[in-house]
Amino acid sequence: MRVSQLFTKTLRETPAEADTASHQLLLRAGMIHQIATGVYAYLPLGWRSLRKLEQIVREEFDRIGSQELMMPALHPLELWEKSGRHHAMGQILFSVVDRRERKLFLGPTHEEVITELARHQVRSYRDLPQLLYQIQTKFRDEPRPRGGLLRVREFDMMDLYSFDSDWEALDVTYQKVKQAYQRIYDRCGLPTIMVEADSGAIGGKDSQEFMAITDTGEDQIIYCGACKYAANLEKARSVKPEVPREPPLPLEEVSTPGMKFIEEVSGFLRVPKSHTLKAVFYSADGEIVFVAIRGDLDVNEIKLKNALKCTELRLATEAEVAGAGLVAGSASPLGLSGIKTVADDSVTEGINFVAGANRPDYHVKNVNYPRDFKVDLMLDIASAQPGQGCPKCGQGLSITRGIEVGHIFKLGTLFSEKMGAFFLDQNGEQKPIVMGSYGVGIGRLLATVIERNHDDKGIIWPVSLAPYQVYLCGLGMDKPEVVAASDQLYADLQVRGVEVLFDDRTESAGVRFNDADLLGMPLRVVVSQRTLKTQSAELKWRSQSESQTLPLEGLAEKIAGMLK
Ligand SMILES: [Zn+2]
């Protein structure tokens, strides 16, 4: 392709709306264009990279014996009623009503549809295992689209589904898919780590995410350098700091004038935060929930949401708290009734906590569970924090940021039981199919590759994903000898299957080298009057600062070999 004929132009200025490196560079390089919030067009250069990524995914999934199919984007409501998941998905679901007043969803994921297909196709254990995948557009009405292609409302996803006869067989399949994922990331030049993850609205028993480590990642990852334990912060466990146990002392009310925050109370009474009991109020699907946790820990809302099995969880408003008869700032579980109470398991016997007195300006000392209060649920709902002990080996935990570039789930029989996807086993018994679900957002993966591979001048594509492998630049396109030599090299490279973006413009060298760096093709080749004096061309890898001069004779052949 000649740059002079390219549909897109590069941008000098960084667009104001772009908040991450990949977003800025994809816009500046003319690879994507925003059509609406979280809705993008892939322009020719971006589409070429996306297609290459799809091809890598196809090759690796085909290699483990998967079959590609294509499912519809329009899903009838009835299908989602069978799984019941439309409630859990909530407002993420885009819905439409057809001319006959029937409701349909734009598919955010395809477990329902694939289970429906398996229900019809799989009859006996002889039909298993099966691995099926598609590369298809998904729709999710994200509350906060951001980061260009990192979080969007319409996106291409590769989703793979597995069907096995039992859990042991699923374990084998799961390992196989994990390895395919690993190879996909390797081929994209993207190092990832696997972390334990929350299953969220997809559901299922066990789930793991592949995380690319980058400072701009929106996910926080807790990990242990010693034993390689790693988990999304949403799900991470930790050994909570020990607090010395004491014999329980009698309750004692103390005056704490004007104090509402745990820091104030702990400072005033000279007790460490770990000896205070923090009260937090939530609204869970509209019901007020009282949450008690040790003062040195924070509530992990994902863990709490899972514990409460609710769809919507948010902090209660002041009005809601007051309406429930609670005194914010001095609330405690003491003598509380008629309100659902959840406590973190850090709240155990013999700690003599300072807690609210349920009236303004007073707190109570020596509060102990279960002597002084009861709870409806007691479990781990605390956020793991760096410095706390690793749940596997006890060493100190660290925290980093990452971008989720793949999410895999052991669904088990969750969908097959609800939707009636059964098979006959060796003994002629009817059993639900054991399923797995595996997804990669293709656009997000592409953006993440850029997050990891760029400098202040632009993108640095790995050869595997670059829109073109070579950026050929003829310097002095008003000189016939330069035109002739660069045209010849352009033709020779194409004959050898090398993908070339040929900058045939007459702009200054500076402008064109800036574009070459911004677009980030792996190899830049320059033909100029100067190089032609020695019948040569100048080659420079985008990832390196040094250039080399090679003779034009046999150069196309040589370049083809270098890019292999
Ligand atoms: Zn560890």
Residues whose N, C-alpha, C, O or C-beta is under 5 A from the ligand:
A	BS01	ZN	C224 A226 C227 K228 Y229 C390 K392 C393 G394 Q395
